[in-house]
Amino acid sequence: MPANLPPQYFEAERKLKTARTPQEKIAILEELLSLVPKHKGTEKLQALLKTKIAKLRSAVQKKPAIAKHGPTFRIEKAGAGQIALVGPPNAGKSSLIKALTNANPDIGEYPFTTRFPSPGMMQYENIQIQLIDTPPITSDYMEPWQSELIKAADGLLFLLDLGSPNPLDTFQAIKAKLKEKHIEIVQSEEQMFSLNSTFAKKTLIVANKIDLPSAEKKFTSLQQALPAHFDLLAVSALRGDNLEKLRKEIFIFLDVLRVYSKVPGKKVDYNQPFIFKRGSTLMDMAQAVHKDFTQKLRYARIWGKNKYQGQKVNREYILEDEDVIELHI
Protein backbone atom coordinates (compact mmCIF):
# COMPACT_ATOMS: atom_id res chain seq x y z
CA MET A 1 0.00 0.00 0.00
CA PRO A 2 1.53 3.41 -0.98
CA ALA A 3 2.33 5.82 1.83
CA ASN A 4 0.83 8.88 0.03
CA LEU A 5 2.95 11.30 2.04
CA PRO A 6 1.88 14.99 1.80
CA PRO A 7 4.24 17.69 0.45
CA GLN A 8 4.62 19.11 3.96
CA TYR A 9 6.30 15.85 5.00
CA PHE A 10 9.12 16.27 2.48
CA GLU A 11 9.55 19.94 3.46
CA ALA A 12 9.96 18.90 7.12
CA GLU A 13 12.31 16.09 6.09
CA ARG A 14 14.58 18.66 4.40
CA LYS A 15 14.62 20.72 7.60
CA LEU A 16 15.81 17.64 9.50
CA LYS A 17 19.06 17.62 7.51
CA THR A 18 19.98 21.05 8.84
CA ALA A 19 19.02 20.39 12.48
CA ARG A 20 21.96 20.91 14.80
CA THR A 21 20.82 19.78 18.25
CA PRO A 22 18.90 16.74 19.59
CA GLN A 23 16.07 19.07 20.64
CA GLU A 24 15.71 20.43 17.10
CA LYS A 25 15.75 16.91 15.66
CA ILE A 26 13.11 15.71 18.14
CA ALA A 27 10.82 18.65 17.24
CA ILE A 28 11.14 17.96 13.50
CA LEU A 29 10.71 14.18 13.91
CA GLU A 30 7.53 14.78 15.93
CA GLU A 31 6.31 17.05 13.12
CA LEU A 32 7.10 14.33 10.56
CA LEU A 33 5.22 11.75 12.62
CA SER A 34 2.16 14.00 12.83
CA LEU A 35 2.19 14.43 9.03
CA VAL A 36 2.32 10.68 8.23
CA PRO A 37 -1.13 9.33 7.18
CA LYS A 38 -2.25 6.65 9.64
CA HIS A 39 -2.81 3.42 7.68
CA LYS A 40 -1.20 -0.01 7.17
CA GLY A 41 1.13 1.22 4.43
CA THR A 42 2.87 3.66 6.81
CA GLU A 43 3.20 1.42 9.88
CA LYS A 44 6.94 0.79 9.32
CA LEU A 45 7.63 4.49 8.75
CA GLN A 46 5.70 5.43 11.90
CA ALA A 47 7.67 2.85 13.90
CA LEU A 48 10.98 4.13 12.50
CA LEU A 49 10.18 7.73 13.41
CA LYS A 50 9.06 6.74 16.91
CA THR A 51 12.29 4.78 17.42
CA LYS A 52 14.40 7.75 16.35
CA ILE A 53 12.48 10.07 18.70
CA ALA A 54 12.89 7.63 21.60
CA LYS A 55 16.66 7.32 21.02
CA LEU A 56 17.14 11.07 20.90
CA ARG A 57 15.06 11.59 24.05
CA SER A 58 17.10 8.95 25.83
CA ALA A 59 20.34 10.65 24.77
CA VAL A 60 19.11 14.03 26.01
CA GLN A 61 18.08 12.59 29.38
CA LYS A 62 21.49 10.95 29.86
CA LYS A 63 23.38 14.21 29.40
CA PRO A 64 24.80 15.64 32.64
CA ALA A 65 22.82 18.42 34.27
CA ILE A 66 23.84 21.96 33.33
CA ALA A 67 25.90 23.63 36.03
CA LYS A 68 24.25 26.36 38.04
CA HIS A 69 26.81 28.85 36.74
CA GLY A 70 25.59 28.34 33.15
CA PRO A 71 24.41 31.21 30.96
CA THR A 72 21.68 33.51 32.22
CA PHE A 73 19.90 36.38 30.52
CA ARG A 74 18.29 39.43 32.05
CA ILE A 75 16.64 42.04 29.86
CA GLU A 76 16.37 45.46 31.46
CA LYS A 77 12.74 46.58 31.37
CA ALA A 78 11.89 49.55 29.16
CA GLY A 79 8.77 51.41 28.12
CA ALA A 80 5.31 50.89 29.61
CA GLY A 81 5.81 47.17 30.25
CA GLN A 82 7.71 44.03 29.27
CA ILE A 83 6.01 41.14 27.45
CA ALA A 84 7.87 37.87 26.74
CA LEU A 85 6.76 35.84 23.70
CA VAL A 86 6.62 32.07 24.19
CA GLY A 87 5.57 29.30 21.83
CA PRO A 88 6.59 26.25 19.79
CA PRO A 89 9.16 26.11 16.98
CA ASN A 90 8.20 27.95 13.77
CA ALA A 91 5.09 29.59 15.27
CA GLY A 92 6.31 32.95 13.93
CA LYS A 93 7.45 34.71 17.11
CA SER A 94 10.38 36.41 15.37
CA SER A 95 8.19 37.41 12.41
CA LEU A 96 5.63 38.91 14.80
CA ILE A 97 8.34 40.83 16.69
CA LYS A 98 9.62 42.19 13.37
CA ALA A 99 6.11 43.22 12.27
CA LEU A 100 5.30 44.99 15.56
CA THR A 101 8.62 46.56 16.60
CA ASN A 102 11.81 48.22 15.45
CA ALA A 103 13.77 44.98 15.96
CA ASN A 104 15.19 42.85 13.15
CA PRO A 105 15.52 39.30 14.56
CA ASP A 106 16.82 36.32 12.59
CA ILE A 107 13.93 34.58 10.80
CA GLY A 108 14.25 31.10 9.27
CA GLU A 109 12.08 28.32 7.91
CA TYR A 110 13.73 25.83 10.27
CA PRO A 111 13.06 25.31 14.01
CA PHE A 112 15.12 26.96 16.76
CA THR A 113 16.25 29.94 14.67
CA THR A 114 15.99 32.02 17.87
CA ARG A 115 18.69 31.00 20.35
CA PHE A 116 18.84 33.97 22.68
CA PRO A 117 16.32 36.56 23.97
CA SER A 118 15.92 39.54 21.65
CA PRO A 119 14.01 42.69 22.74
CA GLY A 120 12.16 45.17 20.52
CA MET A 121 10.03 48.23 21.27
CA MET A 122 6.43 48.29 20.02
CA GLN A 123 4.79 51.66 19.49
CA TYR A 124 1.22 52.04 20.75
CA GLU A 125 -0.15 55.54 20.27
CA ASN A 126 2.19 57.74 22.39
CA ILE A 127 3.96 55.00 24.38
CA GLN A 128 6.28 52.08 23.74
CA ILE A 129 5.97 48.53 25.06
CA GLN A 130 8.90 46.11 25.20
CA LEU A 131 8.42 42.73 23.50
CA ILE A 132 11.01 39.96 23.95
CA ASP A 133 11.52 37.18 21.42
CA THR A 134 12.56 33.95 23.16
CA PRO A 135 13.70 30.48 22.00
CA PRO A 136 10.91 27.97 21.26
CA ILE A 137 9.60 25.55 23.86
CA THR A 138 8.68 21.91 23.19
CA SER A 139 7.37 19.10 25.38
CA ASP A 140 10.99 17.90 25.67
CA TYR A 141 13.04 21.05 25.94
CA MET A 142 13.17 24.56 27.33
CA GLU A 143 16.34 26.63 27.73
CA PRO A 144 17.50 26.40 31.39
CA TRP A 145 17.65 30.18 31.76
CA GLN A 146 14.30 30.83 30.05
CA SER A 147 12.07 30.34 33.09
CA GLU A 148 13.78 33.16 35.00
CA LEU A 149 13.30 35.58 32.10
CA ILE A 150 9.62 34.58 31.88
CA LYS A 151 9.11 35.05 35.61
CA ALA A 152 10.64 38.54 35.47
CA ALA A 153 8.40 39.75 32.60
CA ASP A 154 5.18 41.70 33.25
CA GLY A 155 3.26 39.16 31.18
CA LEU A 156 3.42 36.54 28.43
CA LEU A 157 2.23 36.44 24.85
CA PHE A 158 1.68 32.74 24.05
CA LEU A 159 1.89 32.36 20.26
CA LEU A 160 0.30 29.30 18.62
CA ASP A 161 0.73 28.11 15.02
CA LEU A 162 -2.44 27.63 12.95
CA GLY A 163 -0.28 25.94 10.32
CA SER A 164 0.60 23.07 12.66
CA PRO A 165 -1.40 19.81 12.72
CA ASN A 166 -2.81 20.26 16.24
CA PRO A 167 -2.34 23.66 17.93
CA LEU A 168 -4.32 22.55 21.00
CA ASP A 169 -1.95 19.66 21.73
CA THR A 170 0.95 22.08 21.38
CA PHE A 171 -0.70 24.49 23.81
CA GLN A 172 -1.21 21.75 26.39
CA ALA A 173 2.37 20.42 25.99
CA ILE A 174 3.99 23.84 26.47
CA LYS A 175 1.64 24.69 29.33
CA ALA A 176 2.77 21.46 31.04
CA LYS A 177 6.43 22.29 30.38
CA LEU A 178 6.00 25.71 31.97
CA LYS A 179 4.30 24.11 34.95
CA GLU A 180 7.37 21.88 35.42
CA LYS A 181 9.25 25.16 35.96
CA HIS A 182 6.56 26.30 38.45
CA ILE A 183 5.05 28.76 35.98
CA GLU A 184 1.24 28.75 35.76
CA ILE A 185 -0.36 30.70 32.92
CA VAL A 186 -3.54 32.67 33.72
CA GLN A 187 -5.55 35.38 31.99
CA SER A 188 -6.35 37.75 34.84
CA GLU A 189 -4.77 39.08 38.01
CA GLU A 190 -7.72 37.66 39.95
CA GLN A 191 -6.65 34.18 38.85
CA MET A 192 -3.08 34.96 39.89
CA PHE A 193 -4.24 35.68 43.42
CA SER A 194 -6.54 32.64 43.54
CA LEU A 195 -3.65 30.32 42.63
CA ASN A 196 -1.56 31.81 45.43
CA SER A 197 1.52 31.27 43.26
CA THR A 198 4.46 33.67 43.05
CA PHE A 199 4.98 32.77 39.41
CA ALA A 200 1.46 32.72 38.05
CA LYS A 201 1.93 34.70 34.83
CA LYS A 202 -0.80 36.71 33.18
CA THR A 203 -0.94 35.46 29.57
CA LEU A 204 -2.39 36.65 26.27
CA ILE A 205 -2.95 33.82 23.77
CA VAL A 206 -2.54 34.63 20.06
CA ALA A 207 -2.91 32.30 17.06
CA ASN A 208 -0.63 33.17 14.12
CA LYS A 209 -0.89 32.34 10.38
CA ILE A 210 -4.62 32.96 9.98
CA ASP A 211 -3.77 33.64 6.31
CA LEU A 212 -3.13 29.93 5.64
CA PRO A 213 -5.73 27.60 4.03
CA SER A 214 -7.95 25.87 6.63
CA ALA A 215 -6.59 28.18 9.37
CA GLU A 216 -10.05 29.66 10.05
CA LYS A 217 -11.43 26.21 10.80
CA LYS A 218 -8.51 25.39 13.10
CA PHE A 219 -8.93 28.73 14.85
CA THR A 220 -12.62 28.05 15.55
CA SER A 221 -11.82 24.57 16.89
CA LEU A 222 -9.02 25.94 19.06
CA GLN A 223 -11.24 28.73 20.36
CA GLN A 224 -13.88 26.19 21.41
CA ALA A 225 -11.36 23.81 23.00
CA LEU A 226 -9.37 26.30 25.10
CA PRO A 227 -10.36 26.75 28.76
CA ALA A 228 -13.25 29.19 29.04
CA HIS A 229 -11.20 31.81 30.89
CA PHE A 230 -8.81 32.28 27.93
CA ASP A 231 -9.61 34.60 25.03
CA LEU A 232 -7.96 34.01 21.66
CA LEU A 233 -6.94 36.46 18.92
CA ALA A 234 -6.08 35.39 15.36
CA VAL A 235 -3.33 37.29 13.50
CA SER A 236 -1.05 37.00 10.51
CA ALA A 237 2.46 38.33 11.06
CA LEU A 238 3.08 37.85 7.33
CA ARG A 239 -0.03 39.55 5.92
CA GLY A 240 -0.67 41.97 8.79
CA ASP A 241 -4.13 40.70 9.82
CA ASN A 242 -5.27 42.13 13.19
CA LEU A 243 -1.84 43.52 14.12
CA GLU A 244 -3.27 46.92 15.08
CA LYS A 245 -5.88 45.17 17.19
CA LEU A 246 -3.10 43.14 18.82
CA ARG A 247 -1.22 46.34 19.74
CA LYS A 248 -4.32 47.59 21.55
CA GLU A 249 -4.91 44.20 23.20
CA ILE A 250 -1.33 44.19 24.53
CA PHE A 251 -1.84 47.69 25.99
CA ILE A 252 -5.13 46.66 27.64
CA PHE A 253 -3.52 43.43 28.83
CA LEU A 254 -0.77 45.33 30.69
CA ASP A 255 -3.47 47.18 32.67
CA VAL A 256 -1.53 50.44 32.77
CA LEU A 257 -2.54 54.11 32.65
CA ARG A 258 -1.10 57.10 30.83
CA VAL A 259 -1.19 60.27 32.94
CA TYR A 260 0.09 63.71 31.90
CA SER A 261 1.58 66.36 34.14
CA LYS A 262 0.50 69.95 33.45
CA VAL A 263 2.52 72.91 34.67
CA PRO A 264 0.15 75.77 35.66
CA GLY A 265 -0.22 78.24 32.77
CA LYS A 266 1.51 75.97 30.22
CA LYS A 267 0.36 73.48 27.58
CA VAL A 268 0.37 69.73 28.16
CA ASP A 269 3.08 67.56 26.58
CA TYR A 270 1.16 64.50 25.38
CA ASN A 271 4.35 62.82 24.15
CA GLN A 272 5.74 62.17 27.64
CA PRO A 273 3.09 60.42 29.76
CA PHE A 274 3.75 58.97 33.20
CA ILE A 275 2.89 55.27 33.34
CA PHE A 276 1.05 53.79 36.33
CA LYS A 277 -0.66 50.52 37.14
CA ARG A 278 -4.45 50.73 37.23
CA GLY A 279 -5.59 51.61 40.77
CA SER A 280 -2.81 54.15 41.36
CA THR A 281 -3.73 57.39 43.13
CA LEU A 282 -2.96 61.09 42.90
CA MET A 283 -0.22 60.63 45.53
CA ASP A 284 1.52 58.09 43.30
CA MET A 285 1.52 60.75 40.60
CA ALA A 286 2.89 63.38 43.00
CA GLN A 287 5.68 61.02 44.08
CA ALA A 288 6.60 60.31 40.45
CA VAL A 289 6.84 64.02 39.57
CA HIS A 290 9.02 64.84 42.60
CA LYS A 291 9.61 63.01 45.88
CA ASP A 292 8.89 66.19 47.91
CA PHE A 293 5.48 66.73 46.34
CA THR A 294 3.81 64.10 48.54
CA GLN A 295 4.50 66.32 51.57
CA LYS A 296 4.09 69.74 49.97
CA LEU A 297 1.04 69.12 47.78
CA ARG A 298 -1.78 71.57 48.58
CA TYR A 299 -4.25 70.52 45.90
CA ALA A 300 -4.50 69.30 42.31
CA ARG A 301 -6.68 70.08 39.31
CA ILE A 302 -7.66 67.46 36.78
CA TRP A 303 -8.73 67.36 33.15
CA GLY A 304 -9.98 64.12 31.64
CA LYS A 305 -12.77 62.15 30.03
CA ASN A 306 -16.25 62.60 31.54
CA LYS A 307 -15.00 65.09 34.14
CA TYR A 308 -15.61 68.70 34.98
CA GLN A 309 -12.51 70.19 33.38
CA GLY A 310 -10.06 71.70 35.88
CA GLN A 311 -11.91 70.39 38.92
CA LYS A 312 -10.10 70.02 42.24
CA VAL A 313 -9.45 66.47 43.50
CA ASN A 314 -8.24 65.10 46.83
CA ARG A 315 -5.18 63.00 47.59
CA GLU A 316 -7.15 59.73 47.40
CA TYR A 317 -8.28 60.35 43.82
CA ILE A 318 -7.79 57.21 41.68
CA LEU A 319 -6.11 57.94 38.37
CA GLU A 320 -7.69 57.09 35.01
CA ASP A 321 -6.12 56.62 31.59
CA GLU A 322 -5.21 59.94 29.89
CA ASP A 323 -5.90 62.11 32.91
CA VAL A 324 -4.15 65.50 32.88
CA ILE A 325 -3.00 66.49 36.37
CA GLU A 326 -1.95 69.97 37.51
CA LEU A 327 -0.20 69.77 40.88
CA HIS A 328 -0.17 72.81 43.20
CA ILE A 329 2.30 73.02 46.09
C-alpha positions in Angstrom: 0.0 0.0 0.0 1.5 3.4 -1.0 2.3 5.8 1.8 0.8 8.9 0.0 2.9 11.3 2.0 1.9 15.0 1.8 4.2 17.7 0.4 4.6 19.1 4.0 6.3 15.8 5.0 9.1 16.3 2.5 9.6 19.9 3.5 10.0 18.9 7.1 12.3 16.1 6.1 14.6 18.7 4.4 14.6 20.7 7.6 15.8 17.6 9.5 19.1 17.6 7.5 20.0 21.1 8.8 19.0 20.4 12.5 22.0 20.9 14.8 20.8 19.8 18.3 18.9 16.7 19.6 16.1 19.1 20.6 15.7 20.4 17.1 15.7 16.9 15.7 13.1 15.7 18.1 10.8 18.7 17.2 11.1 18.0 13.5 10.7 14.2 13.9 7.5 14.8 15.9 6.3 17.0 13.1 7.1 14.3 10.6 5.2 11.7 12.6 2.2 14.0 12.8 2.2 14.4 9.0 2.3 10.7 8.2 -1.1 9.3 7.2 -2.2 6.7 9.6 -2.8 3.4 7.7 -1.2 0.0 7.2 1.1 1.2 4.4 2.9 3.7 6.8 3.2 1.4 9.9 6.9 0.8 9.3 7.6 4.5 8.7 5.7 5.4 11.9 7.7 2.9 13.9 11.0 4.1 12.5 10.2 7.7 13.4 9.1 6.7 16.9 12.3 4.8 17.4 14.4 7.8 16.4 12.5 10.1 18.7 12.9 7.6 21.6 16.7 7.3 21.0 17.1 11.1 20.9 15.1 11.6 24.1 17.1 8.9 25.8 20.3 10.7 24.8 19.1 14.0 26.0 18.1 12.6 29.4 21.5 10.9 29.9 23.4 14.2 29.4 24.8 15.6 32.6 22.8 18.4 34.3 23.8 22.0 33.3 25.9 23.6 36.0 24.2 26.4 38.0 26.8 28.8 36.7 25.6 28.3 33.1 24.4 31.2 31.0 21.7 33.5 32.2 19.9 36.4 30.5 18.3 39.4 32.1 16.6 42.0 29.9 16.4 45.5 31.5 12.7 46.6 31.4 11.9 49.6 29.2 8.8 51.4 28.1 5.3 50.9 29.6 5.8 47.2 30.3 7.7 44.0 29.3 6.0 41.1 27.4 7.9 37.9 26.7 6.8 35.8 23.7 6.6 32.1 24.2 5.6 29.3 21.8 6.6 26.3 19.8 9.2 26.1 17.0 8.2 28.0 13.8 5.1 29.6 15.3 6.3 33.0 13.9 7.4 34.7 17.1 10.4 36.4 15.4 8.2 37.4 12.4 5.6 38.9 14.8 8.3 40.8 16.7 9.6 42.2 13.4 6.1 43.2 12.3 5.3 45.0 15.6 8.6 46.6 16.6 11.8 48.2 15.4 13.8 45.0 16.0 15.2 42.8 13.2 15.5 39.3 14.6 16.8 36.3 12.6 13.9 34.6 10.8 14.3 31.1 9.3 12.1 28.3 7.9 13.7 25.8 10.3 13.1 25.3 14.0 15.1 27.0 16.8 16.3 29.9 14.7 16.0 32.0 17.9 18.7 31.0 20.4 18.8 34.0 22.7 16.3 36.6 24.0 15.9 39.5 21.7 14.0 42.7 22.7 12.2 45.2 20.5 10.0 48.2 21.3 6.4 48.3 20.0 4.8 51.7 19.5 1.2 52.0 20.8 -0.2 55.5 20.3 2.2 57.7 22.4 4.0 55.0 24.4 6.3 52.1 23.7 6.0 48.5 25.1 8.9 46.1 25.2 8.4 42.7 23.5 11.0 40.0 23.9 11.5 37.2 21.4 12.6 33.9 23.2 13.7 30.5 22.0 10.9 28.0 21.3 9.6 25.5 23.9 8.7 21.9 23.2 7.4 19.1 25.4 11.0 17.9 25.7 13.0 21.0 25.9 13.2 24.6 27.3 16.3 26.6 27.7 17.5 26.4 31.4 17.6 30.2 31.8 14.3 30.8 30.1 12.1 30.3 33.1 13.8 33.2 35.0 13.3 35.6 32.1 9.6 34.6 31.9 9.1 35.1 35.6 10.6 38.5 35.5 8.4 39.8 32.6 5.2 41.7 33.2 3.3 39.2 31.2 3.4 36.5 28.4 2.2 36.4 24.8 1.7 32.7 24.0 1.9 32.4 20.3 0.3 29.3 18.6 0.7 28.1 15.0 -2.4 27.6 12.9 -0.3 25.9 10.3 0.6 23.1 12.7 -1.4 19.8 12.7 -2.8 20.3 16.2 -2.3 23.7 17.9 -4.3 22.5 21.0 -1.9 19.7 21.7 1.0 22.1 21.4 -0.7 24.5 23.8 -1.2 21.7 26.4 2.4 20.4 26.0 4.0 23.8 26.5 1.6 24.7 29.3 2.8 21.5 31.0 6.4 22.3 30.4 6.0 25.7 32.0 4.3 24.1 34.9 7.4 21.9 35.4 9.3 25.2 36.0 6.6 26.3 38.5 5.0 28.8 36.0 1.2 28.8 35.8 -0.4 30.7 32.9 -3.5 32.7 33.7 -5.5 35.4 32.0 -6.3 37.8 34.8 -4.8 39.1 38.0 -7.7 37.7 39.9 -6.6 34.2 38.8 -3.1 35.0 39.9 -4.2 35.7 43.4 -6.5 32.6 43.5 -3.6 30.3 42.6 -1.6 31.8 45.4 1.5 31.3 43.3 4.5 33.7 43.0 5.0 32.8 39.4 1.5 32.7 38.1 1.9 34.7 34.8 -0.8 36.7 33.2 -0.9 35.5 29.6 -2.4 36.7 26.3 -3.0 33.8 23.8 -2.5 34.6 20.1 -2.9 32.3 17.1 -0.6 33.2 14.1 -0.9 32.3 10.4 -4.6 33.0 10.0 -3.8 33.6 6.3 -3.1 29.9 5.6 -5.7 27.6 4.0 -7.9 25.9 6.6 -6.6 28.2 9.4 -10.1 29.7 10.0 -11.4 26.2 10.8 -8.5 25.4 13.1 -8.9 28.7 14.9 -12.6 28.1 15.6 -11.8 24.6 16.9 -9.0 25.9 19.1 -11.2 28.7 20.4 -13.9 26.2 21.4 -11.4 23.8 23.0 -9.4 26.3 25.1 -10.4 26.8 28.8 -13.3 29.2 29.0 -11.2 31.8 30.9 -8.8 32.3 27.9 -9.6 34.6 25.0 -8.0 34.0 21.7 -6.9 36.5 18.9 -6.1 35.4 15.4 -3.3 37.3 13.5 -1.1 37.0 10.5 2.5 38.3 11.1 3.1 37.9 7.3 0.0 39.6 5.9 -0.7 42.0 8.8 -4.1 40.7 9.8 -5.3 42.1 13.2 -1.8 43.5 14.1 -3.3 46.9 15.1 -5.9 45.2 17.2 -3.1 43.1 18.8 -1.2 46.3 19.7 -4.3 47.6 21.5 -4.9 44.2 23.2 -1.3 44.2 24.5 -1.8 47.7 26.0 -5.1 46.7 27.6 -3.5 43.4 28.8 -0.8 45.3 30.7 -3.5 47.2 32.7 -1.5 50.4 32.8 -2.5 54.1 32.6 -1.1 57.1 30.8 -1.2 60.3 32.9 0.1 63.7 31.9 1.6 66.4 34.1 0.5 69.9 33.4 2.5 72.9 34.7 0.1 75.8 35.7 -0.2 78.2 32.8 1.5 76.0 30.2 0.4 73.5 27.6 0.4 69.7 28.2 3.1 67.6 26.6 1.2 64.5 25.4 4.4 62.8 24.2 5.7 62.2 27.6 3.1 60.4 29.8 3.7 59.0 33.2 2.9 55.3 33.3 1.1 53.8 36.3 -0.7 50.5 37.1 -4.4 50.7 37.2 -5.6 51.6 40.8 -2.8 54.2 41.4 -3.7 57.4 43.1 -3.0 61.1 42.9 -0.2 60.6 45.5 1.5 58.1 43.3 1.5 60.7 40.6 2.9 63.4 43.0 5.7 61.0 44.1 6.6 60.3 40.4 6.8 64.0 39.6 9.0 64.8 42.6 9.6 63.0 45.9 8.9 66.2 47.9 5.5 66.7 46.3 3.8 64.1 48.5 4.5 66.3 51.6 4.1 69.7 50.0 1.0 69.1 47.8 -1.8 71.6 48.6 -4.2 70.5 45.9 -4.5 69.3 42.3 -6.7 70.1 39.3 -7.7 67.5 36.8 -8.7 67.4 33.1 -10.0 64.1 31.6 -12.8 62.1 30.0 -16.2 62.6 31.5 -15.0 65.1 34.1 -15.6 68.7 35.0 -12.5 70.2 33.4 -10.1 71.7 35.9 -11.9 70.4 38.9 -10.1 70.0 42.2 -9.4 66.5 43.5 -8.2 65.1 46.8 -5.2 63.0 47.6 -7.2 59.7 47.4 -8.3 60.4 43.8 -7.8 57.2 41.7 -6.1 57.9 38.4 -7.7 57.1 35.0 -6.1 56.6 31.6 -5.2 59.9 29.9 -5.9 62.1 32.9 -4.2 65.5 32.9 -3.0 66.5 36.4 -2.0 70.0 37.5 -0.2 69.8 40.9 -0.2 72.8 43.2 2.3 73.0 46.1 
